[in-house]
Amino acid sequence: MGICVGLQALFLGSEEDPSVNGLGLIPSHLKRFDDSDKSVPHIGWNSANTSRTGEVTSESLYGLRPDSKYYYVHSYAVPYREGELEKEGWTVATARYGGEEFVGAIARQNILATQFHPEKSGAAGLRVLKAFLDGTRNSPLPSIPSASSTKEGLTRRVIACLDVRTNDDGDLVVTKGDQYDVREKSSAATGGQVRNLGKPVDMARRYYEQGADEITFLNITSFRNVPVRDTPMLEILRQTSKTVFVPLTIGGGIRDTVDTDGTQISALDIATMYFKSGADKVSIGSDAVIAAEQYWKGGKKLSGTSPIETISKAYGNQAVVISVDPRRIYVPSPTSTSHHTIPTAFPGPNGEQYCWYQCTIKGGREGRDLDVWQLVTAVEVMGAGEILLNCIDRDGSNRGFDLELINDVKSAVKIPVIASSGAGNPGHFGEVFQKTSTDAALGAGMVSFCISFLFTPFGGSVGGEDT
Ligand code: 1PR
């Protein structure tokens, strides 16, 4: 059974590296998705439909269902051409992305290969793995899916985020900031303590079971005074990946580090430890800002040594997320600053009609002379695969996402963007999906209080299983 690159290796070759031949078992090549009309990589939940032309099918190939969605994360795909592979004896399930139809899964005799990740596709994906292991190639569909439930195309992801840090007793807890301030203000009993929403592994499992499309852990304070290899986040990932079968992203502290015994550990080595512990993506915040500053100061030259470049070179750009922590800076006119400004419908305290977004590092504690447009365009060139677009002004506010910021960043890059900060109710997710072209939306504060909204059919995905 081949998964993702395991499917790709069965073909003759790929545009990704024309000098490297595939095994040549299947007579076709892979090509890069066209990014003129959509984000690339293709990240998220899409179909794997053997009844491609929409005719109703009563049989399932290895547990695949036309009304289920499966998790894909790739930039190269096998274009589907009717009959080309079937005449070689292959059964093909396809998906569509923008105007392109491509091979989602393919089977012949004792071979099954999937472009999507069944191990990260929730219940729908686990069903495919079980069918393969049981040798159940064909089985009757439990119920004939309705045409509406087999809606083609990529759905938009709803991501549950857990900000994780040690509390003052040294326990690792899920916390939540209000404009990045995670300490309780309320009663004298809890005043000043780190807000404690619960245990990371338990909460991640609950979010998965209730339908989250992805889980993101942000380690908002690097774990001091412990050897890197004992970092509690590694154990959290190992435990979480035993019960959560959707993609896991880990951020916080992905940087070149000096261990407690003085040894140098590279960002790539830290990322490798996280990947080996169960992470699918790593998120880089502060060091991405530093690398982008050097990129612009150095005349847009790549150093080849930034964490973004080294990790995406080793693991692919789809494994690297850039977490952006911007805050609004109001200006009376675009000529008031050299930074990339936008007109805003929400004037500043002195009636300013324009603003720019200042990048920050260290969890918002330090503002930098770099704007979000400079950051996201630089990291895209360095090989980042996705942008996690937070917003300090909206963080924990329950006032909804900063739609102006999201649209501005979406116009600047081709890689997927995750809208983040401000979600206070399900309607905010509907609003960001309807008023921006964001590829995904993330919630932290509200998700910990009412995740069941994930089943609200507002265009967000319903995870690997239609409910
Ligand atoms: O700089 O590479 O070590 O990464 C640090 C990471 O930790 C960054 O991703 C940074 O955003 C995050 N971080 C650092 N300090 C805080 C804090 O809150 N004091 N979290 C923090 C920032 C961003 C999201 C947040 C969303 C959704 N929080 O995690 O949850 O804004 O908010 P919502 O509750 O409104 O939905 P590095």
Residues whose N, C-alpha, C, O or C-beta is under 5 A from the ligand:
A	BS01	1PR	C161 D163 G177 Y180 D181 L218 N219 I220 G251 G252 G253 I254 S283 I284 G285 S286 D287 S323 D325 K362 G363 N390 C391 R394 D395 G396 S397 S420 S421 G422 A423 L442 G443 A444 G445 M446
